């Protein structure tokens, strides 16, 4: 992925993270919905939201692994709100209990739930 290859991603803002999610996950979904024969508009909405939800889930799952290779995909706004003042991946993920990342995870989960709700709505429209 060009965004990771050009430079390591470290605590992007929400807009940059959204673009990243679009490029790595939602793009595949947009191709898939055509293969599955879903109508364009609701199919693209489904791909958009489901791709983002899945990619954010992947990011939460891989915090430590990503940190070990110099990447931190958690959004800087959520890190700052959680009191994490660094964008150094290993330092941000270093707390043994990850207590300071609880807020970040909760904020990301809210976003995931929102994307899943929208994806479900898009699926309903696409299959109606």
N, C-alpha and C positions, 0 to 999 in steps of 0.2 A: 504494500500500500504506500503510495507516494508520500502521504502525510507522515508516516512513521519513518520512511527511508531517508527523507531529506534532513530530519532532525528528530531526536527523541521527543515524544510528547510528554510534557510535564505540566500538570495542573492547568489544562486549557480552560478558557472561560466556557460558559454553557453553550454559547453560539458555536464555538469551534468544536466542542464535543459533539454537538448536534450534527454539524457538517461531517465530522468523522464517522458518526453512526450512519448517516445517510450513505456515505461512500462505501463503507464496508459491509453493511447489512441490508439497508433498505434497497440499495441498487439490485442486489440479488433477488429480493422480493419482487421488485418491479418486473424483472425478467420472468420470474416464476409465475406470477399471476397471469401473464399472457399465455404461457404454456398450459396452465390449468384452464384457460378459457374464461376467466372472469372478466366482467365488463370493465372498461378502462378506468373510469373515475372511482368507483368503489374499490376496485382491485388495487389501484395505486394508493388509495388511502389505507387499505389494509396493509400493504407492503411497507408504507411509510411508518406507521405506528408499531406494527409488530417487529419490524427490523430494529427500530430504536429500543424497544423493550428487551428484545433478546440480546442486543449488543451491550446495553447497560447491565444486564444480568451477568454477562460474560465478564465485564469489567470488574464488577463486585467480586466475582468468584476468583479472579486472577490478580488481586491487589499485590500479594507478596511475590508471585512469580514475575509480574510486570516490573515491580520495584527492583528485583534482582538483575534486570537487564536495562535499568535506567529509565523506565517509563512509569508515569503516574497519570492515569486517565481521569482520576477524580477531578471534578470541576473546582477551580480555585475559589469560587464564591462559596461553595459548600464547605470546603476546607477552612476558609477564613471564618465562617460562621461557627465551625466546630472548634475554633481556637488553634488550628494547625497553621503555623506561621511560616512554613517552609514548603518549597516545591521540590526539594530533594526527595526522590522516590523512596530510598531506603530509610531516611529520617522520618518521613511521613507515615511509613508502614511499620516503624520500629517498636512502637508500644506493644509489649507482649500480649496485652489483652485487647489491643486496638480500641481501648475505651474512647479515645479522642476521635475515632472514626465512626462512632455510633451515629452521630448526627448526620454525617456524610452518607452513611448507608441508608438511614431513614429518608433523607431528602431524595436519594437516588431511587429508593423503593417507591416513594410517592410518584416520582416521574414514571417509573416502570408501570405502576398501576394505572396511571393516566393513559399511557400509551396503549396498554392492553385493553382498556375500556374502549378507546377509539378504534383499535384494531377489531375488536368484537363487533362494534357498530359497522365498520367497513365490511366485515365478513357477512353480516346480516344483509346489508344492502347489495353486496355482490352476488349473493346466492338467492336473493328474493325473486 
